Amino acid sequence: MNILRRFYYGDIPDSGAGSNTTGSTSGHDWPLWEVFIRSKNGLDHKHAGSLHAADAQMAMENARDVYTRRMEGVSIWVVESKYITASNPEEAGELYEPAQDKVYRHPTFYQLPDEVNHM
């Protein structure tokens, strides 16, 4: 049986497949970077995807080329993945439970004027 492996942008191929043999730094050594794009001024940055790059400058250029080819964005952030700390989904109950008894923090009691956008 022949197993087909699909590679997605940012995947590190198996050894020998597509590796950079001309220099001492190959894609295997490059850190993973998370890419955030702001589509319009006034909006927040949204996670667009991930990519591997040797440094921040290369990550910025690759993010521009991959995620904003059709003028989708006005601002790009790249963050090395090792600097992102995420919550554990299995611990969500104890992490968010204290907010359940503070209903005054939820905006369900307020009427927003029509002039307020992007909220």
DOZATI-263309 format. One record per residue: residue number from 1; residue in three letters; x negated, y, z negated of N, C-alpha, C in turn. Coordinates in nm, 3 decimals, always signed. Layout:
REM residues N
NUM | ALA | X | Y | Z | X | Y | Z | X | Y | Z
...
***
This chain:
REM residues 119
1 | MET | -0.085 | -0.117 | +0.000 | +0.000 | +0.000 | +0.000 | -0.089 | +0.124 | +0.000
2 | ASN | -0.060 | +0.217 | +0.088 | -0.136 | +0.340 | +0.101 | -0.071 | +0.450 | +0.017
3 | ILE | -0.148 | +0.508 | -0.075 | -0.094 | +0.611 | -0.163 | -0.134 | +0.747 | -0.107
4 | LEU | -0.037 | +0.831 | -0.083 | -0.062 | +0.966 | -0.032 | -0.067 | +1.062 | -0.148
5 | ARG | -0.177 | +1.136 | -0.160 | -0.189 | +1.236 | -0.266 | -0.176 | +1.373 | -0.204
6 | ARG | -0.088 | +1.453 | -0.255 | -0.069 | +1.589 | -0.205 | -0.148 | +1.685 | -0.291
7 | PHE | -0.215 | +1.778 | -0.226 | -0.288 | +1.882 | -0.297 | -0.211 | +2.011 | -0.284
8 | TYR | -0.201 | +2.084 | -0.392 | -0.138 | +2.213 | -0.393 | -0.246 | +2.317 | -0.416
9 | TYR | -0.219 | +2.439 | -0.380 | -0.319 | +2.543 | -0.398 | -0.357 | +2.550 | -0.545
10 | GLY | -0.484 | +2.545 | -0.573 | -0.530 | +2.549 | -0.710 | -0.567 | +2.412 | -0.764
11 | ASP | -0.524 | +2.303 | -0.694 | -0.564 | +2.170 | -0.737 | -0.712 | +2.149 | -0.709
12 | ILE | -0.777 | +2.075 | -0.794 | -0.916 | +2.039 | -0.770 | -0.915 | +1.902 | -0.704
13 | PRO | -0.969 | +1.891 | -0.582 | -0.966 | +1.761 | -0.514 | -1.058 | +1.661 | -0.582
14 | ASP | -1.035 | +1.533 | -0.550 | -1.121 | +1.428 | -0.602 | -1.264 | +1.451 | -0.553
15 | SER | -1.360 | +1.392 | -0.623 | -1.500 | +1.416 | -0.589 | -1.526 | +1.382 | -0.443
16 | GLY | -1.598 | +1.475 | -0.377 | -1.634 | +1.455 | -0.237 | -1.531 | +1.508 | -0.141
17 | ALA | -1.406 | +1.517 | -0.178 | -1.302 | +1.563 | -0.086 | -1.290 | +1.713 | -0.092
18 | GLY | -1.345 | +1.780 | +0.007 | -1.332 | +1.923 | +0.015 | -1.419 | +2.000 | -0.080
19 | SER | -1.519 | +1.936 | -0.142 | -1.602 | +2.009 | -0.237 | -1.705 | +2.092 | -0.164
20 | ASN | -1.751 | +2.195 | -0.228 | -1.849 | +2.286 | -0.173 | -1.987 | +2.227 | -0.196
21 | THR | -2.055 | +2.185 | -0.088 | -2.185 | +2.123 | -0.102 | -2.298 | +2.218 | -0.070
22 | THR | -2.268 | +2.341 | -0.029 | -2.372 | +2.435 | +0.010 | -2.432 | +2.508 | -0.108
23 | GLY | -2.362 | +2.522 | -0.218 | -2.412 | +2.596 | -0.332 | -2.406 | +2.513 | -0.458
24 | SER | -2.461 | +2.568 | -0.565 | -2.460 | +2.494 | -0.691 | -2.327 | +2.506 | -0.763
25 | THR | -2.246 | +2.605 | -0.724 | -2.116 | +2.624 | -0.789 | -2.008 | +2.572 | -0.696
26 | SER | -1.938 | +2.470 | -0.738 | -1.829 | +2.415 | -0.658 | -1.697 | +2.447 | -0.724
27 | GLY | -1.589 | +2.418 | -0.655 | -1.456 | +2.440 | -0.709 | -1.431 | +2.365 | -0.838
28 | HIS | -1.508 | +2.257 | -0.862 | -1.493 | +2.180 | -0.984 | -1.536 | +2.260 | -1.107
29 | ASP | -1.626 | +2.353 | -1.088 | -1.678 | +2.432 | -1.199 | -1.599 | +2.560 | -1.224
30 | TRP | -1.514 | +2.596 | -1.130 | -1.445 | +2.724 | -1.139 | -1.331 | +2.717 | -1.238
31 | PRO | -1.315 | +2.820 | -1.321 | -1.203 | +2.821 | -1.417 | -1.069 | +2.846 | -1.348
32 | LEU | -0.964 | +2.810 | -1.416 | -0.828 | +2.832 | -1.368 | -0.782 | +2.972 | -1.409
33 | TRP | -0.722 | +3.044 | -1.318 | -0.672 | +3.180 | -1.342 | -0.521 | +3.182 | -1.320
34 | GLU | -0.449 | +3.253 | -1.406 | -0.305 | +3.272 | -1.390 | -0.284 | +3.408 | -1.323
35 | VAL | -0.190 | +3.413 | -1.229 | -0.166 | +3.533 | -1.149 | -0.028 | +3.588 | -1.181
36 | PHE | -0.023 | +3.719 | -1.208 | +0.102 | +3.790 | -1.236 | +0.115 | +3.904 | -1.135
37 | ILE | +0.234 | +3.916 | -1.075 | +0.258 | +4.017 | -0.971 | +0.373 | +4.107 | -1.014
38 | ARG | +0.356 | +4.237 | -0.996 | +0.465 | +4.333 | -1.015 | +0.518 | +4.366 | -0.876
39 | SER | +0.645 | +4.338 | -0.852 | +0.702 | +4.356 | -0.718 | +0.734 | +4.502 | -0.686
40 | LYS | +0.773 | +4.581 | -0.787 | +0.805 | +4.723 | -0.767 | +0.760 | +4.800 | -0.889
41 | ASN | +0.730 | +4.926 | -0.870 | +0.698 | +5.010 | -0.986 | +0.819 | +5.016 | -1.079
42 | GLY | +0.795 | +5.009 | -1.207 | +0.902 | +5.012 | -1.305 | +0.948 | +4.875 | -1.350
43 | LEU | +0.914 | +4.771 | -1.275 | +0.951 | +4.635 | -1.314 | +0.833 | +4.570 | -1.387
44 | ASP | +0.861 | +4.458 | -1.451 | +0.754 | +4.388 | -1.522 | +0.679 | +4.293 | -1.428
45 | HIS | +0.562 | +4.252 | -1.470 | +0.485 | +4.154 | -1.395 | +0.547 | +4.016 | -1.416
46 | LYS | +0.553 | +3.937 | -1.312 | +0.607 | +3.801 | -1.318 | +0.496 | +3.703 | -1.282
47 | HIS | +0.498 | +3.588 | -1.347 | +0.399 | +3.486 | -1.316 | +0.424 | +3.434 | -1.175
48 | ALA | +0.320 | +3.441 | -1.091 | +0.334 | +3.398 | -0.952 | +0.274 | +3.261 | -0.928
49 | GLY | +0.173 | +3.226 | -1.007 | +0.109 | +3.097 | -0.988 | -0.030 | +3.094 | -1.047
50 | SER | -0.107 | +2.996 | -1.007 | -0.242 | +2.976 | -1.059 | -0.338 | +2.952 | -0.944
51 | LEU | -0.465 | +2.978 | -0.969 | -0.568 | +2.949 | -0.871 | -0.702 | +2.933 | -0.941
52 | HIS | -0.796 | +2.869 | -0.874 | -0.931 | +2.855 | -0.925 | -1.020 | +2.957 | -0.858
53 | ALA | -1.106 | +3.022 | -0.935 | -1.199 | +3.121 | -0.881 | -1.322 | +3.126 | -0.970
54 | ALA | -1.433 | +3.169 | -0.911 | -1.560 | +3.174 | -0.984 | -1.562 | +3.285 | -1.088
55 | ASP | -1.498 | +3.399 | -1.058 | -1.497 | +3.513 | -1.149 | -1.372 | +3.596 | -1.128
56 | ALA | -1.359 | +3.704 | -1.206 | -1.238 | +3.786 | -1.201 | -1.220 | +3.853 | -1.066
57 | GLN | -1.328 | +3.901 | -1.006 | -1.318 | +3.968 | -0.876 | -1.268 | +3.872 | -0.769
58 | MET | -1.323 | +3.751 | -0.768 | -1.279 | +3.651 | -0.671 | -1.134 | +3.611 | -0.697
59 | ALA | -1.095 | +3.599 | -0.823 | -0.957 | +3.566 | -0.858 | -0.862 | +3.675 | -0.807
60 | MET | -0.901 | +3.802 | -0.824 | -0.818 | +3.913 | -0.778 | -0.802 | +3.910 | -0.625
61 | GLU | -0.912 | +3.888 | -0.555 | -0.906 | +3.885 | -0.408 | -0.826 | +3.766 | -0.358
62 | ASN | -0.845 | +3.649 | -0.420 | -0.768 | +3.532 | -0.379 | -0.620 | +3.548 | -0.412
63 | ALA | -0.589 | +3.608 | -0.526 | -0.449 | +3.633 | -0.563 | -0.384 | +3.727 | -0.462
64 | ARG | -0.457 | +3.829 | -0.423 | -0.405 | +3.922 | -0.322 | -0.375 | +3.848 | -0.193
65 | ASP | -0.470 | +3.765 | -0.148 | -0.455 | +3.695 | -0.021 | -0.345 | +3.590 | -0.025
66 | VAL | -0.328 | +3.523 | -0.138 | -0.232 | +3.413 | -0.146 | -0.092 | +3.461 | -0.182
67 | TYR | -0.081 | +3.553 | -0.280 | +0.050 | +3.586 | -0.335 | +0.110 | +3.718 | -0.287
68 | THR | +0.034 | +3.799 | -0.214 | +0.091 | +3.926 | -0.165 | +0.064 | +3.945 | -0.017
69 | ARG | +0.072 | +3.839 | +0.058 | +0.043 | +3.846 | +0.202 | +0.143 | +3.933 | +0.277
70 | ARG | +0.262 | +3.941 | +0.229 | +0.368 | +4.015 | +0.300 | +0.411 | +4.138 | +0.221
71 | MET | +0.316 | +4.200 | +0.153 | +0.342 | +4.324 | +0.077 | +0.446 | +4.302 | -0.032
72 | GLU | +0.441 | +4.186 | -0.100 | +0.538 | +4.156 | -0.206 | +0.511 | +4.231 | -0.335
73 | GLY | +0.394 | +4.286 | -0.353 | +0.362 | +4.343 | -0.483 | +0.297 | +4.480 | -0.477
74 | VAL | +0.301 | +4.547 | -0.593 | +0.234 | +4.676 | -0.608 | +0.123 | +4.668 | -0.713
75 | SER | +0.116 | +4.557 | -0.787 | +0.015 | +4.541 | -0.891 | -0.009 | +4.392 | -0.915
76 | ILE | -0.136 | +4.358 | -0.938 | -0.174 | +4.219 | -0.964 | -0.252 | +4.214 | -1.095
77 | TRP | -0.218 | +4.116 | -1.178 | -0.298 | +4.084 | -1.296 | -0.349 | +3.943 | -1.278
78 | VAL | -0.476 | +3.920 | -1.312 | -0.529 | +3.785 | -1.320 | -0.587 | +3.765 | -1.459
79 | VAL | -0.555 | +3.652 | -1.519 | -0.600 | +3.621 | -1.655 | -0.654 | +3.479 | -1.655
80 | GLU | -0.774 | +3.463 | -1.707 | -0.830 | +3.329 | -1.715 | -0.743 | +3.248 | -1.811
81 | SER | -0.702 | +3.131 | -1.768 | -0.606 | +3.050 | -1.842 | -0.649 | +3.020 | -1.985
82 | LYS | -0.778 | +3.010 | -2.010 | -0.823 | +2.975 | -2.144 | -0.793 | +3.085 | -2.246
83 | TYR | -0.760 | +3.205 | -2.199 | -0.727 | +3.315 | -2.290 | -0.578 | +3.327 | -2.318
84 | ILE | -0.498 | +3.238 | -2.264 | -0.353 | +3.240 | -2.286 | -0.318 | +3.137 | -2.393
85 | THR | -0.246 | +3.181 | -2.494 | -0.199 | +3.091 | -2.598 | -0.049 | +3.075 | -2.582
86 | ALA | -0.004 | +2.953 | -2.580 | +0.139 | +2.927 | -2.558 | +0.197 | +2.850 | -2.676
87 | SER | +0.326 | +2.870 | -2.699 | +0.394 | +2.794 | -2.804 | +0.418 | +2.652 | -2.756
88 | ASN | +0.434 | +2.564 | -2.849 | +0.463 | +2.424 | -2.821 | +0.614 | +2.407 | -2.812
89 | PRO | +0.666 | +2.360 | -2.698 | +0.812 | +2.345 | -2.685 | +0.874 | +2.255 | -2.792
90 | GLU | +0.798 | +2.160 | -2.843 | +0.850 | +2.069 | -2.945 | +0.869 | +2.138 | -3.079
91 | GLU | +0.803 | +2.254 | -3.099 | +0.815 | +2.329 | -3.224 | +0.904 | +2.452 | -3.208
92 | ALA | +0.981 | +2.456 | -3.103 | +1.064 | +2.573 | -3.075 | +1.167 | +2.598 | -3.185
93 | GLY | +1.223 | +2.494 | -3.242 | +1.324 | +2.510 | -3.347 | +1.273 | +2.590 | -3.464
94 | GLU | +1.162 | +2.551 | -3.520 | +1.108 | +2.622 | -3.636 | +1.048 | +2.757 | -3.601
95 | LEU | +1.006 | +2.771 | -3.475 | +0.949 | +2.900 | -3.434 | +1.057 | +3.006 | -3.418
96 | TYR | +1.172 | +2.968 | -3.359 | +1.277 | +3.065 | -3.329 | +1.391 | +3.066 | -3.430
97 | GLU | +1.395 | +2.971 | -3.520 | +1.505 | +2.960 | -3.616 | +1.526 | +3.086 | -3.701
98 | PRO | +1.423 | +3.153 | -3.750 | +1.447 | +3.271 | -3.833 | +1.528 | +3.382 | -3.762
99 | ALA | +1.526 | +3.385 | -3.630 | +1.600 | +3.487 | -3.557 | +1.751 | +3.460 | -3.554
100 | GLN | +1.793 | +3.337 | -3.582 | +1.934 | +3.303 | -3.575 | +2.018 | +3.377 | -3.680
101 | ASP | +1.962 | +3.408 | -3.795 | +2.040 | +3.474 | -3.898 | +2.029 | +3.627 | -3.893
102 | LYS | +1.970 | +3.680 | -3.788 | +1.956 | +3.825 | -3.772 | +2.027 | +3.869 | -3.644
103 | VAL | +2.159 | +3.853 | -3.645 | +2.236 | +3.883 | -3.524 | +2.230 | +4.029 | -3.485
104 | TYR | +2.198 | +4.116 | -3.580 | +2.188 | +4.258 | -3.548 | +2.072 | +4.286 | -3.451
105 | ARG | +1.983 | +4.192 | -3.434 | +1.872 | +4.210 | -3.340 | +1.912 | +4.179 | -3.197
106 | HIS | +2.026 | +4.118 | -3.179 | +2.070 | +4.083 | -3.044 | +2.152 | +4.199 | -2.987
107 | PRO | +2.130 | +4.233 | -2.862 | +2.197 | +4.349 | -2.802 | +2.341 | +4.326 | -2.762
108 | THR | +2.407 | +4.227 | -2.819 | +2.545 | +4.199 | -2.781 | +2.644 | +4.300 | -2.837
109 | PHE | +2.601 | +4.383 | -2.935 | +2.690 | +4.480 | -2.997 | +2.687 | +4.615 | -2.929
110 | TYR | +2.602 | +4.630 | -2.828 | +2.582 | +4.761 | -2.767 | +2.631 | +4.763 | -2.624
111 | GLN | +2.693 | +4.873 | -2.587 | +2.733 | +4.894 | -2.448 | +2.625 | +4.980 | -2.382
112 | LEU | +2.565 | +4.930 | -2.275 | +2.462 | +5.005 | -2.205 | +2.525 | +5.091 | -2.096
113 | PRO | +2.480 | +5.213 | -2.081 | +2.531 | +5.298 | -1.973 | +2.487 | +5.242 | -1.837
114 | ASP | +2.563 | +5.276 | -1.735 | +2.533 | +5.227 | -1.600 | +2.398 | +5.276 | -1.549
115 | GLU | +2.350 | +5.388 | -1.602 | +2.224 | +5.445 | -1.556 | +2.102 | +5.363 | -1.599
116 | VAL | +2.120 | +5.276 | -1.698 | +2.009 | +5.195 | -1.746 | +1.993 | +5.076 | -1.653
117 | ASN | +1.878 | +5.071 | -1.586 | +1.852 | +4.963 | -1.491 | +1.747 | +4.869 | -1.547
118 | HIS | +1.741 | +4.749 | -1.491 | +1.635 | +4.652 | -1.521 | +1.629 | +4.614 | -1.668
119 | MET | +1.740 | +4.592 | -1.730 | +1.739 | +4.556 | -1.870 | +1.798 | +4.420 | -1.892
***
